[in-house]
Amino acid sequence: MTARPAPVSSTLFERAQAVTPGGVNSPVRAFNAVGGTPRFIRSAKGAWLTDVDGNDYVDLICSWGPMLLGHAHPEVQAAIAQAVTRGTSYGTPTEPEVELAEEIVSRTPVEKVRFVSSGTEATMSALRLARGFTGRDIVIKFAGCYHGHVDALLASAGSGLATLAVPGTPGVPASAAGETIVLPYNDRAAVSAAFAEHGDRIACLITEATPGNMGVVPPAPGFNGFLAQTCRDHGALFISDEVMTGFRATREGGWGLDGAVEGWTPDLMTFGKVMGGGFPAAAFGGRADVMSRLAPEGPVYQAGTLSGNPIATTAGLATLRLATPEVYADLSATADTIKSAVVDALTAAGVPHGVQSAGTMFSVFFRDGEVTDFAGASTQDTQAFAAFFHAMLDAGVYLPPSAFESWFVSSAHDERAVSTVLAALPGAARAAAAIGSA
């Protein structure tokens, strides 16, 4: 199954495969789950991507979430350009990192925050801190939640592993995996049983505020509050991973969807993507007493040469300051328009489906019924999705090349961009139906 010819992309992919494993620097980009040749992008502006062959696409990946305001936003670009004139890295404290930390603290429950360079580094550091603070070793996570490629967190991680059908995690020592308990998502009984058996050894429970790496699977009402209280009752820390949802699902993040209403707060949170404004930046933060255990205040060591990089923190700060409540209202409206059109097109074509969302994040499952966990997400028709994906690509719409990923819109998705998506959906739905009936 292939899309329209892309000769320059094909040549670049052949060159890349000779010097890079799989020809890509992150596995899902390889199109293994959908077939065909990945598109090499030359440039991006607003809601549009342009590949090296000159094809334009409406972007529904948005760099996997960070481009909340669209690509090359003029005010963000201006802030970055000004920052670059002052140098790109100093290895010293800078004013932008203080200002970005203040912005994050003002919007979320965290009292102190530390910057790192990737979401994986953020979750890895949060786990180390939780273990150092509690003096315990066991970590609980949920099947289908992806927290980066940290050794202890790759078990049943959804996303790229699900897309590639990797059965295990070669290279991860048994000792590292042996300290991780993997439970079904949204299963209170399983959580209670795990704490009943191992409670005095559990350092933390980590979960995505709203999982987005098995597709968007919202927590059942009260589930996150239950997790927070269960951790509190057993002296463990509750870590809400907001690398994807932070400042994307809502202005506050996934926590803002139910935490304030239900009255729970995490002990630690991780951030990334939007807070970096398209640059490699991430963070972890939380209660002041927990964060004070980090060096140089405390004994838990963590460091990074490019942590708090002045260009990345400038981009992140500009993005967050421009992301007003009105921007989120527009994002929600755009997402709702696309979601409704997807439902209409797939229904008309007779394709089993479900659309689930968390704030401005959403995804499409090619199966009937609500998806509440990774087992349910894994039953969808990935071949129908592949046909749908390529039909959309042919019509000028770039979707995530995996059935297990979230779709993202930006404030730059104007009437032209949305109209292009809506026009492409009926044909893509018919292509998926043809696979399903074959």
Buried (B, 14 or more C-beta within 10 A) or exposed (E): EBBEEBEBBBBBBEEBEEEEEBBBEEBBBBBBBBBBBBBBBBEBBBBBBBBBBEBEBBBBBBBBBBBBBBBBBEEBEEBBEEBEEEEEEEEEEBEBBEBBBEBBBEBBBBBBBBBBBBBBBBBBBBBBBBBBBBEBEBBBBBBBBBBBBBBBBBBBBBBBBBBBEEEEBEEBEEEBBEBBBBBBBBBBEBBEEBBEEBBEBBBBBBBBBBBBBBBBBBBEEEBBBBBBBBBEEBEBBBBBBBBBBBBBBBBBBBBBBBBEEBEBBBBBBBBBBBBBBBBBBBBBBBBEEBBEBBEEEBEBEBEBEBBBBBBBBBBBBBBBBBBEEEBBEBBBEBBBBBBEBBBBBBEEBEBBBBBBBBBBBBBBBBBEEEBBBBEBBBEBBBBBBBBBBBBBBBBBBBBBBBBBBBBBBBBBBBEEBBEBBBEBBBBBBBBBBBBBEE
